[in-house]
Amino acid sequence: QADLEQPSLQETTNFCKMDKDSLVGSSCDVTFTEINDINHKIRHDLLSLVHSDFFKYFKLNLYKQCPFWSDSNGYCVNRACAVDVIEDWDQLPEYWQPEILGGFANESVSADKARDDECAFLDQLCDKSFAQKGQKGPDIEYCDVEDFDHDESVLVDLTANPERFTGYGGEQSSQIWSSVYRENCFSMNETGQSLAKDAFYRLVSGLHASIGTHLSNDHLNTETGKWGPNLELFMLRVGNFPDRVANIYFNYAVVAKALWKIQPYLSHLGFCNAYHEDVKSMITSVVSNLDSKIFNEDLLFHDDISSKLKDDFRSRFKNVTKIMDCVHCDRCRLWGKVQTTGYATSLKILFEIDSDDEDVKQTIVDKLTKYELIALFNTFDRLSKSIESINNFEKMYNDSLLTASDRILALFKGNNFFKLLSNAGKSLSSSLKDRSNESLTLENQTEKLSSKIIDSKKLDVESIGNVTDEIKTALGNTVSEVTDIGGVNISNSDFIEHENVTEESLVRDGESEDEVNETNITEVLEKKGASERFEDVIMPPKKTVVKNQEEVTGNSWSNAWTTEIGNVKEALRFIFTSYVDLPRNIAKMALYKLNNLWNSFVGVPSYVNDVDPQEPAYKLSIQ
Ligand SMILES: Cc1cc2nc3c(=O)[nH]c(=O)nc-3n(C[C@H](O)[C@H](O)[C@H](O)COP(=O)(O)OP(=O)(O)OC[C@H]3O[C@@H](n4cnc5c(N)ncnc54)[C@H](O)[C@@H]3O)c2cc1C
């Protein structure tokens, strides 16, 4: 419900407002940017590591009863909630087979027996057993490590059951999350509690946010049936809440510090070198990029009083891991169990390996069960994947905020389009200058022509002056409309058909055919060689000179015939020239649109009127 009240993606800028150069937390001497850099370096090796045969199998009891309340209130029936457990032992690689490992002398051993001995078998996989518990000492466990050895436990290939959107939600998951957050109500009121309480909250919130990131990143698009990132969902669950994003980074720092801390003792362990030689080198290359300053665990529980707080912290976190047994969706339960076990292991390493005695440290690491180690590295991988996804989502988010003009700008910049456009602008402006010169010549010609007309026809001086002024204005605009925008010469006049200044326009502008002696105009133009000079001037078809009224009325059939033929010719000419003009018109339209976009981008009004000012160039005679 709270999510429904969230602002829409476009209304929020929280994602961008995060200061990535600030520290991840008061107990972390590392910035968000530094963690991004570390993650970038280790991502590949970490991924290979968790796909290795040692780290990809996890064992858990999927059918354990919820210890806190009756869980008969529902199951997740989606296919996506299901976990594919390993039932067919034969499908495992050869080196996992009992006979290869020498774990079972008798090949006829029953499948059940094999399952029972699975733990022993897995222990034999490595040079050193991770399952030795040693004698009972003080409780240093943050999760129930006995869980893995349960009769009903199943072996799961984590890579075959990715953590992603399952559709699990509603009251059931809400109940789980509120129980998890309720564990954060520490009863003690002592110094340091606020830091511990804060750390506890950040751990569970970071887990919650990391799960939210994965289900948004690997989300089922019900329309296309494809899995992929869903930015809108991510923003609703995580992206709009910088504190949630920060908590993922905090968890990353906590787990990374735990790995850094056990690094010297890991070298003592034989990680299945016989089967996967790279495992050790992959661990080294991941952990060697981590730094002790990434998280300072000493700030949390540093004196005797706080040891009580630590006990409280430990038992509360253990409860969180147990709450995972109440999750109805198996796939969610699997990953909830893996990750809470991973955090529990990190906390054990951080808060219990505090002795100065190297042997004690080594013993604690040696006592880590194989499943704790698997959970630890897989939890680190989950956080690493979350951080990678957050960075991808941020790119998607920024892209979604780009306006259309920004996109064009980015495109132009990326393709060095400005250079091209400026070159185009130069050639355009020079061609326009040429055209302007031609137009000025035309203006002179027209003026001379006008005076000729005045002389020859002794017409009203004023009306001819008007005609000339109109022509001048039209020609003047052609020159003045060359605008310089941001160093790019784009002429609006290019979008105006200035070829319009034709003999026909002279005729039209010069009032009626009666007043302007068309023959004289043509004669003058011919004398001046105008047709050579004004190559781009489209000459209208010669008008049919109507000689006298009698001929017209006397032969109306032939008149109609001539008109129809004229119309057909005109139509054919129109079709033909349309094809010829098509490429040029497309180019002009593109330039026109670009100019409009540019004008709106730089915030100036559009100079070009969308309405075509010209009269149609072709007119059919309808009688
Ligand atoms: C252990 C566990 C594992 C799960 N794994 C998966 C999975 O793999 N795939 C899958 O699709 N679903 C999974 N879910 C379900 C998923 O976490 C959500 O509960 C579900 O998608 C419904 O989401 P929601 O928007 O209703 O709010 P929820 O995520 O259920 O959150 C409830 C309330 O908690 C608050 N909140 C949300 N996130 C945070 C945060 N990071 N920090 C602090 N407060 C927060 C908000 O106020 C929110 O309204 C899992 C649930 C659990 C309990």
The ligand as a MOL file (V3000), in Angstrom:
LIG
                    3D

  0  0  0     0  0            999 V3000
M  V30 BEGIN CTAB
M  V30 COUNTS 53 58 0 0 0
M  V30 BEGIN ATOM
M  V30 1 C 12.9560 -13.8810 2.9300 0
M  V30 2 C 12.2180 -13.3910 1.7190 0
M  V30 3 C 12.7510 -13.6600 0.4880 0
M  V30 4 C 12.0640 -13.2200 -0.6630 0
M  V30 5 N 12.5980 -13.5090 -1.8830 0
M  V30 6 C 11.9180 -13.1440 -2.9790 0
M  V30 7 C 12.4020 -13.4970 -4.2740 0
M  V30 8 O 13.4450 -14.1380 -4.4250 0
M  V30 9 N 11.6670 -13.1040 -5.3510 0
M  V30 10 C 10.5080 -12.4050 -5.2310 0
M  V30 11 O 9.8850 -12.0800 -6.2250 0
M  V30 12 N 10.0300 -12.0540 -4.0070 0
M  V30 13 C 10.6950 -12.4060 -2.9010 0
M  V30 14 N 10.1980 -12.0690 -1.6760 0
M  V30 15 C 9.0250 -11.1880 -1.5990 0
M  V30 16 C 9.4790 -9.7130 -1.6380 0
M  V30 17 O 10.5130 -9.4570 -0.7280 0
M  V30 18 C 8.3240 -8.7790 -1.2800 0
M  V30 19 O 7.8790 -9.0740 -0.0050 0
M  V30 20 C 7.1980 -8.8620 -2.2630 0
M  V30 21 O 7.6940 -8.6160 -3.5640 0
M  V30 22 C 6.0970 -7.8300 -1.9430 0
M  V30 23 O 6.6560 -6.5500 -1.9470 0
M  V30 24 P 5.9180 -5.2790 -1.3870 0
M  V30 25 O 6.1350 -4.1640 -2.3270 0
M  V30 26 O 4.5250 -5.6220 -1.0250 0
M  V30 27 O 6.6770 -4.8340 -0.0740 0
M  V30 28 P 7.6860 -5.6530 0.7700 0
M  V30 29 O 8.9820 -5.8110 0.0410 0
M  V30 30 O 7.0460 -6.8960 1.2660 0
M  V30 31 O 7.9680 -4.6600 1.9990 0
M  V30 32 C 6.9930 -4.4060 3.0210 0
M  V30 33 C 7.2280 -2.9940 3.5510 0
M  V30 34 O 8.5580 -2.9160 4.1140 0
M  V30 35 C 9.1300 -1.6400 3.8200 0
M  V30 36 N 10.3760 -1.8590 3.0920 0
M  V30 37 C 10.5240 -2.3560 1.8530 0
M  V30 38 N 11.8150 -2.4800 1.5530 0
M  V30 39 C 12.5010 -2.0280 2.6040 0
M  V30 40 C 13.8690 -1.8870 2.8800 0
M  V30 41 N 14.8120 -2.2750 2.0290 0
M  V30 42 N 14.2310 -1.3600 4.0650 0
M  V30 43 C 13.3080 -0.9800 4.9500 0
M  V30 44 N 11.9830 -1.1050 4.7560 0
M  V30 45 C 11.5870 -1.6240 3.5970 0
M  V30 46 C 8.1410 -0.8830 2.9970 0
M  V30 47 O 7.4530 0.0080 3.8450 0
M  V30 48 C 7.1990 -1.9360 2.4740 0
M  V30 49 O 5.9210 -1.4420 2.2580 0
M  V30 50 C 10.8500 -12.5090 -0.5320 0
M  V30 51 C 10.3300 -12.2480 0.7280 0
M  V30 52 C 10.9850 -12.6870 1.8490 0
M  V30 53 C 10.4030 -12.4250 3.2010 0
M  V30 END ATOM
M  V30 BEGIN BOND
M  V30 1 1 1 2
M  V30 2 1 2 3
M  V30 3 2 2 52
M  V30 4 2 3 4
M  V30 5 1 4 5
M  V30 6 1 4 50
M  V30 7 2 5 6
M  V30 8 1 6 7
M  V30 9 1 6 13
M  V30 10 2 7 8
M  V30 11 1 7 9
M  V30 12 1 9 10
M  V30 13 2 10 11
M  V30 14 1 10 12
M  V30 15 2 12 13
M  V30 16 1 13 14
M  V30 17 1 14 15
M  V30 18 1 14 50
M  V30 19 1 15 16
M  V30 20 1 16 17
M  V30 21 1 16 18
M  V30 22 1 18 19
M  V30 23 1 18 20
M  V30 24 1 20 21
M  V30 25 1 20 22
M  V30 26 1 22 23
M  V30 27 1 23 24
M  V30 28 2 24 25
M  V30 29 1 24 26
M  V30 30 1 24 27
M  V30 31 1 27 28
M  V30 32 2 28 29
M  V30 33 1 28 30
M  V30 34 1 28 31
M  V30 35 1 31 32
M  V30 36 1 32 33
M  V30 37 1 33 34
M  V30 38 1 33 48
M  V30 39 1 34 35
M  V30 40 1 35 36
M  V30 41 1 35 46
M  V30 42 1 36 37
M  V30 43 1 36 45
M  V30 44 2 37 38
M  V30 45 1 38 39
M  V30 46 1 39 40
M  V30 47 2 39 45
M  V30 48 1 40 41
M  V30 49 2 40 42
M  V30 50 1 42 43
M  V30 51 2 43 44
M  V30 52 1 44 45
M  V30 53 1 46 47
M  V30 54 1 46 48
M  V30 55 1 48 49
M  V30 56 2 50 51
M  V30 57 1 51 52
M  V30 58 1 52 53
M  V30 END BOND
M  V30 END CTAB
M  END
